[in-house]
Amino acid sequence: MRGLRRPLGIAATAAVVLLAASACASGSPDGTPAPASLGAVTPIPPEGEVAATGTVLDTGGAAQLCLGAVAESYPPQCTGIPLEGWTWDGVDGAESSGEVTWGAYAVRGAYDGETFTSTQPPILLALYDPIRPEDPTGGRPGAGDEATLTAIQDELPDKLGDAYLASSAQDGWLWVDVVWDDGSWQEAADAEYGADTVIIRSAITETGG
């Protein structure tokens, strides 16, 4: 009789191991999928009209919209996203040097995840008065200490790739500027770092039009 009990014990142990492995694979004991990491997320491009502010840099007829830093050279230099549908006809505030023409504007149009297509006359950035967005922190300090925020900041360029624009730490929060986020990156950042540590800001915003 003892020989019959030993296989049953092994089978029971195997079943427990299998259940534990299944729970780990699903992300939690109740089967809820584990959230994707920040580097594994790809935001879905917006369907409607969007707006953005930045520097339009046109080199020999190839225009790009720079949403991040611009080198203070003459002419300036920057790396942006391709800008289609752009014309300098009737546009004020532009400067030119050689084959390069540039200026700072608020533009409206469409974004497919790679290219911004201008569909409305641009507004000179010096004259643009956007609605101030609500503070996503609600005025509360974040939970990140300096070492934690610095560590996160160091790994973001690799995780976000070309969509990463800049980041800065303030009041326990790490503010991260990206080209576009539909909320997917914010959700992933909350899951990976905690809901009171990282704020993702999208440079391209939906207008509701």
C-alpha positions as CSV (number, residue, x, y, z in Angstrom):
1,M,0.0,0.0,0.0
2,R,2.8,2.3,0.7
3,G,3.9,2.0,-2.9
4,L,0.6,3.4,-4.1
5,R,0.8,6.6,-2.0
6,R,4.2,7.8,-3.3
7,P,3.0,8.5,-6.9
8,L,0.0,10.3,-5.5
9,G,2.3,12.6,-3.5
10,I,4.4,13.3,-6.5
11,A,1.4,14.1,-8.6
12,A,0.1,16.5,-6.0
13,T,3.4,18.2,-5.8
14,A,3.5,18.5,-9.6
15,A,0.1,20.0,-9.7
16,V,1.1,22.7,-7.2
17,V,4.1,23.5,-9.2
18,L,2.0,23.7,-12.4
19,L,-0.5,26.1,-10.7
20,A,2.3,28.3,-9.4
21,A,3.9,28.5,-12.9
22,S,0.6,29.3,-14.4
23,A,0.0,32.1,-11.9
24,C,3.5,33.5,-12.7
25,A,2.8,33.4,-16.4
26,S,-0.5,35.2,-16.1
27,G,1.0,37.9,-13.9
28,S,-1.1,37.3,-10.8
29,P,-2.8,34.4,-8.9
30,D,-6.2,35.6,-10.2
31,G,-5.1,35.3,-13.8
32,T,-4.8,39.1,-14.5
33,P,-2.3,39.7,-17.3
34,A,1.0,41.3,-16.2
35,P,1.2,44.9,-17.5
36,A,3.6,45.6,-20.3
37,S,6.8,47.3,-19.5
38,L,7.4,50.8,-20.7
39,G,9.9,49.7,-23.4
40,A,7.4,47.2,-24.8
41,V,4.5,49.7,-25.4
42,T,3.7,51.4,-28.7
43,P,1.1,54.1,-28.4
44,I,-1.7,54.1,-31.0
45,P,-1.6,57.1,-33.4
46,P,-4.4,59.7,-33.0
47,E,-7.4,59.5,-35.4
48,G,-8.5,63.1,-35.3
49,E,-6.9,66.5,-35.6
50,V,-3.8,67.2,-33.4
51,A,-1.7,70.2,-32.5
52,A,2.0,70.7,-31.6
53,T,4.4,73.6,-31.0
54,G,8.0,73.5,-32.1
55,T,10.6,74.6,-34.6
56,V,10.0,74.0,-38.3
57,L,13.3,73.4,-40.0
58,D,13.3,73.2,-43.8
59,T,16.5,72.0,-45.5
60,G,16.3,72.1,-49.3
61,G,12.5,71.6,-49.2
62,A,12.5,68.7,-46.7
63,A,10.7,70.1,-43.7
64,Q,10.7,68.6,-40.2
65,L,9.0,69.5,-37.0
66,C,11.4,69.6,-34.0
67,L,9.5,69.1,-30.7
68,G,12.6,68.8,-28.5
69,A,15.9,70.7,-28.1
70,V,17.2,72.9,-30.9
71,A,21.0,73.6,-31.1
72,E,21.8,77.3,-31.0
73,S,23.9,77.3,-34.1
74,Y,23.3,79.4,-37.2
75,P,21.4,78.0,-38.9
76,P,19.9,76.0,-36.0
77,Q,20.1,72.2,-35.9
78,C,17.6,69.7,-34.6
79,T,16.2,66.3,-35.1
80,G,12.4,66.2,-35.6
81,I,9.6,64.3,-37.3
82,P,8.9,64.6,-41.0
83,L,6.5,67.5,-41.8
84,E,4.2,67.1,-44.8
85,G,1.9,69.7,-46.3
86,W,4.1,72.6,-45.2
87,T,4.5,75.8,-47.2
88,W,6.2,79.1,-46.3
89,D,3.7,81.0,-48.4
90,G,2.1,83.7,-46.3
91,V,4.0,82.5,-43.1
92,D,5.6,85.2,-41.0
93,G,8.6,84.9,-38.7
94,A,10.8,82.7,-40.8
95,E,14.6,83.1,-41.2
96,S,16.8,81.7,-43.8
97,S,20.5,80.9,-44.2
98,G,21.7,79.1,-47.4
99,E,19.2,76.3,-48.2
100,V,17.9,76.3,-44.6
101,T,14.7,78.1,-43.5
102,W,13.2,77.9,-40.0
103,G,10.8,79.4,-37.5
104,A,8.9,78.5,-34.3
105,Y,5.2,77.8,-34.8
106,A,2.1,76.1,-33.5
107,V,0.9,73.7,-36.1
108,R,-2.3,71.7,-36.5
109,G,-3.0,68.7,-38.6
110,A,-2.7,64.9,-38.5
111,Y,-0.1,62.5,-37.1
112,D,0.2,58.9,-38.2
113,G,2.8,57.8,-35.7
114,E,5.7,58.8,-38.0
115,T,4.8,61.9,-40.0
116,F,3.0,65.1,-39.1
117,T,0.8,66.5,-41.9
118,S,0.0,70.2,-41.6
119,T,-3.6,71.0,-42.6
120,Q,-4.2,74.4,-41.1
121,P,-2.3,77.7,-41.4
122,P,0.4,77.8,-38.7
123,I,0.5,80.4,-35.9
124,L,3.7,82.1,-35.0
125,L,4.7,80.7,-31.6
126,A,5.3,84.2,-30.2
127,L,1.6,84.9,-30.8
128,Y,0.2,81.6,-29.7
129,D,-1.8,81.5,-26.4
130,P,-2.8,77.9,-25.7
131,I,-5.1,76.8,-22.9
132,R,-3.0,75.9,-19.8
133,P,-3.3,72.1,-19.2
134,E,-4.4,70.8,-15.8
135,D,-1.7,69.8,-13.4
136,P,-1.7,65.9,-13.5
137,T,-0.1,65.8,-10.0
138,G,-2.9,67.7,-8.4
139,G,-0.3,69.7,-6.6
140,R,0.9,66.7,-4.7
141,P,4.7,65.8,-4.4
142,G,5.9,62.6,-6.0
143,A,7.3,59.6,-4.2
144,G,10.6,59.4,-6.1
145,D,13.9,60.3,-4.4
146,E,16.8,61.8,-6.3
147,A,18.6,58.5,-6.8
148,T,15.5,56.7,-8.0
149,L,14.5,59.4,-10.4
150,T,18.0,59.7,-11.8
151,A,18.1,55.9,-12.4
152,I,14.8,56.0,-14.2
153,Q,15.9,59.1,-16.2
154,D,19.1,57.2,-17.4
155,E,17.1,54.3,-18.8
156,L,14.3,56.2,-20.5
157,P,16.1,57.0,-23.8
158,D,16.7,53.3,-24.5
159,K,13.1,52.4,-23.6
160,L,11.4,55.2,-25.5
161,G,13.7,55.4,-28.5
162,D,13.2,58.3,-30.9
163,A,9.9,59.3,-29.2
164,Y,11.9,60.5,-26.1
165,L,12.4,64.3,-26.1
166,A,13.5,65.3,-22.6
167,S,13.0,64.7,-18.9
168,S,13.5,66.6,-15.6
169,A,13.0,65.9,-12.0
170,Q,10.9,68.1,-9.7
171,D,9.2,67.7,-6.4
172,G,9.6,63.9,-6.4
173,W,8.3,63.5,-9.9
174,L,10.1,62.8,-13.1
175,W,8.5,64.7,-16.0
176,V,9.0,63.0,-19.3
177,D,8.3,64.6,-22.6
178,V,7.6,62.4,-25.6
179,V,6.5,63.0,-29.2
180,W,3.1,61.3,-28.7
181,D,1.3,59.3,-26.0
182,D,-2.3,58.0,-26.1
183,G,-2.0,57.1,-22.4
184,S,-0.3,53.8,-23.0
185,W,3.1,54.9,-21.9
186,Q,1.7,56.7,-18.8
187,E,-0.1,53.5,-17.8
188,A,3.0,51.4,-18.3
189,A,5.1,53.9,-16.3
190,D,2.6,53.8,-13.5
191,A,2.8,50.0,-13.4
192,E,6.6,49.8,-13.7
193,Y,7.6,52.7,-11.4
194,G,4.5,53.4,-9.3
195,A,1.6,55.8,-9.9
196,D,3.3,58.6,-8.0
197,T,6.7,58.8,-9.7
198,V,6.6,59.5,-13.5
199,I,4.5,61.9,-15.5
200,I,4.5,61.4,-19.3
201,R,3.7,64.5,-21.3
202,S,2.8,64.3,-25.0
203,A,4.1,67.0,-27.2
204,I,1.4,66.3,-29.8
205,T,-2.0,66.8,-28.3
206,E,-5.5,66.1,-29.7
207,T,-7.6,69.2,-30.4
208,G,-11.0,67.5,-30.3
209,G,-11.7,68.8,-33.8
